Structures are given as structure tokens and as C-alpha cells.
Amino acid sequence: MKKHLKRLAIPRSWAVKRRGITFIARPNPGPHPFKLALPIGVVLRDMLNVVKNAKEGRNALHNKEILIDGVKRKSFKFPVGIMDVIKVADDYFRIVLEKGKLSIITIDKKEAEIKPCRITGKCKVKGKTQINLYDGKNIIVDKDDYKVGDTIVISLPKHEIKEHIKLEKGSVVYLIGGKHSGNIGKVEDIISNKIIYKRESGEVIETLKKYVFVVGKDKPIISLVKKE
């Protein structure tokens, strides 16, 4: 795999400038797919503007209180993606999707203590169930009450399960793929691998189940859009 990346070739989901500088850091392999991951150094420099260049970014990651999901990361290229929580000094941020672009919103300390995680798979480990989460985490559970497509809310940084939100009629979903990515709506029906949901505007849309991220039972449990 190439270690460099030309700005003209960056994924469309990256909300950074494509022109002016030839190269940009390529995220290391990690918890998020390449098209939906940003190097933490690029986030600090190009989106949060807390450092001026890569050198300052590396120094900040080594010496300052910068945490991702409650864990200190030192690599400039560590990948961050949807729902990840970033702490910079006394400020907290979450990665979200806005019109198909990875964006950053400011959140408060209380909200920064939880993270919704979509279940992407399950398997048996020594008689217990292991649930596999979209961001690479795996959690062993005693009861097999969880289904692929459901969401669990975990505490940060301990990764304890705080809540289980099922993908079912009436649940609130957030689109993380397709041409409607960033949309929020309520599930109207589930047909095989398709979801029909209604936006607040009343518009009814059909999408694939793999693009749906459950974020609440009646309303989103976290902030998903920038505060005006």
C-alpha cells in the first residue's frame, strides 16, 4: 500500500481542499474504511485549525491532551471516522456526515462520554456471543439479544454497554451511505435488505439496510448536526 496520497485523489467524503498542496497524509489501516476515515492529524490541521502544519500536529499528539474515544493516540495518520469522539484540551467533538462529507460538530462533555456503535456481525466465542461493531471493536455479551443492524451505546473509554437500540419500525435512523447520507428519519418499514424511512419534512425514502445507523428510539440520543 502506498504511504502517500495526492490531494486530487482523496475520497469525496473528505471535506478538505484538493488544490494548493500536492500531497496529504494517507490514514493508516484501522477501525474505519478508507473512504470514511480521516487521519487525526489532518482533522487537527485542516478542519479544527488547532495546528498549522504536520510537525505541530505530531508534537500536539505526543505532548497535549488529545484523545480519540477516550484513548490517547500518537500517530498523525491514525484514522478517525463516523461517531468517533475527539477531545482537544477542554473541547469535545464528534465526527458526523453532512451531505456526504465527513464533518465535525462540537459536543458537550456529557455527550462525549457515550458513543453509538452499529452491530455488523456476531460469532460464538467459548460459548458466549461476541458482537462485532462497525468501528472494529468487539464486545463479549452474556445474552444473545442483539441482531446485526442494531445499535449499542457504549461508555467511553471503558466500552461498557449502556443501551441497546433495535432496528425496528419507529426507530430513528441516520444514513451513513448512499446519495442520502446524513439524512435523519423514522423507520416506516423493513423489507428484506431495504429500509423505508420518513424524514421530518414528510418525505418517504427507500434505502439499503447497510446504509442505516440506528441512533434512537424516538429521537437521536446524540447531536448529529451543527448547532446554529
N, C-alpha and C positions, 0 to 999 in steps of 0.2 A: 504494500500500500504506500502511495506517495505521502511524504511528510508535509508537502506544501500544497497550497490551493490558490488558484488565481481568483481574484475577486469577480471577474466576469463569469466564472463557473460556479459561484456559490448557489446553494438552493434558493428558490424563490421565497421560501419561508423566512429567510434571514432578512431582518429589517436593518440592513447596513448599506453604506454606499458601495457601489460597484466600481466606480471610477475614481481616479486620483492616485491610488496606490495599487501596484500590480498584484501583490500577494497578501494573503490573510492566513491566520492560523487555522489549521485543519483540526477539528476536535478528535481527541483520542477515541478509540473504541470504548464503549461504556454502556451505561444504562438506557440510552435513548438512541433510536435510529438516526443515521447521519442527517437525513432531511429535516428532522425535528429536533436537532441538537445544536447548541451554540457553545463554543469554547468560553469558559468563565472569564478568561482574560479579555475576550472581545466584548463581552457584556459589560465589564467594568470600564473599558476604554471607549467603546463606540456607542453604548446605549445609556449607561449610567453617568458617564463622563466624570468618574472619580479618579481616573489616572489619565495621563497624557499619552503614554506610549507603552510598548510591551515591557520595557525594562522596569518602569514604575509599577506596572501590573504584577510582574513577578515578585518584586520587592514587597508589594502590598499583600500578596497571597502568602508570603513567608512570614511577614512581620506583623500584620494587622489582624484584627478580629473580623475575618471574612469566612462565613460558614455557609455550606450548602446542605440543606436538610438537617441542620444542627451539627454537621461534621466539618472540621477544618480540612480544606483541600489546598494543596500547594502547587499543583500543576496548572500552568497557564492554559493548557488545552483540555482540561477536564470538562466533559460535556454536561451541559445543563439543558433541561427541556421542560415540557408542559407540566405544570403543577409544582415544580421544584421551588423551594423557598430559599432565598438568598439573604443573608444578614451581612450588612456592611456597617460596622461601628454600631450605632443605635438605631439604624434604619432597617426595615424589612421589606422584601419584595417577593413577588411571585411571578413565574413565567406563565403566560397565557397565550392564546391565539386571538388575533384581531384581524379579520378579513384575510385569513390565510397566512398571516405573518406572525412570527414569534414576537411577543411584546412583553413589556414589564409593567406591572402595576404595583403601587405602594399598598402595603397592608399593615395592620397593627400587630403588636406583639402577641396578643391572644390568638389571632388567626394564624400567626406564624408557627404556632405550636401544634398544628394539625396539617395533615396532607391527605387528600383523597387519592386512592390508588385503584385503578381498574384491574380486575382479575382477568388474566389472559390464558390461564391454564391451571390444571390440577394434576397431582400424582400422589401415589402412596409411598410413604417412607416409614419403614418399620411399624406398619400397622396404623400409622396416623396419616392424616391428609396434609399435603403441602400445597399451598396455593401460590401460584406464580403471578407476580404483578408486572404491570406494563413497564415499570422503570427498573426492572432487573432484580427487584427484591423478592425473596421467598420467605414465607411465614408458615410454620407448622401450627395446625389447629387441631383441637381435640374432636370437635363435631364437624361433620361434613355437611354443613348447611349452606355452603357457598357455591355459586354457579359462575361459569365463565360469562363475563359481561357485567356481573355485579360490581359494586364498588365497596371497598372497605376504607374507613377513615382511620389513619394511624397517628399516633402521637410522635412528635419529634423531640429529641433524636432517638428515643427508646424503641420506636416501631411497635408499640402496643396497639392492639385493635380497640378503637373507641366506639365504632359504629359500623353497622352493615347496612348498605343501601341496595336493595334489589332492583334489577332491571325489570320493570313491570309497567302495566298501564297506570298512568297517573304520575309516574316518577318524572323528575326534571332531568333533562339530558343536555349535554354540551357537545357540540360537534367538533371533533379533532381531525377530521379528514374530509376530502371531497370539496366540491365547489361551495358548500355552505359552512365550511369550517369557521368556528367562532360563534355560530348560532346557538341560542338557548331556547328550549321549548319543552312541552309536556308530551309524554308518550300517549298517543291515541290508540295505537295497535301494534302488535308484533306478529309478523307473518314470515315464518321461516328465518331467513337471514336478513330480513328487511325490517326497518322501523318506520312507522308513520308518526310524526310528531307535529304539534301545533305551536307556532310562535305566539308571542304576546300580542302581535298585530292581528292574529286570527288566521294567518297563512298556514296551510297544511302542506307539509313536505314529506317526501319519502326518501329514505337514505339507507345505506347498508349498516348492519348491526356493528360491523367492525369500526365504524366511524363514530360510534356513540359512547360517550363517557357520562355515566350517571353521577349527578352532583347534588341530588337532594330528593326528598320525598314530596314536599310541597313547594319548596323554594330552594335555591342554591345555598349550601352550607358555608360557602366561601365567596369572596369577591372575585368576579370574573371580568369586570370591565373597569376602566379607569374612572376615578371619581372626578366629577366636573367641578 
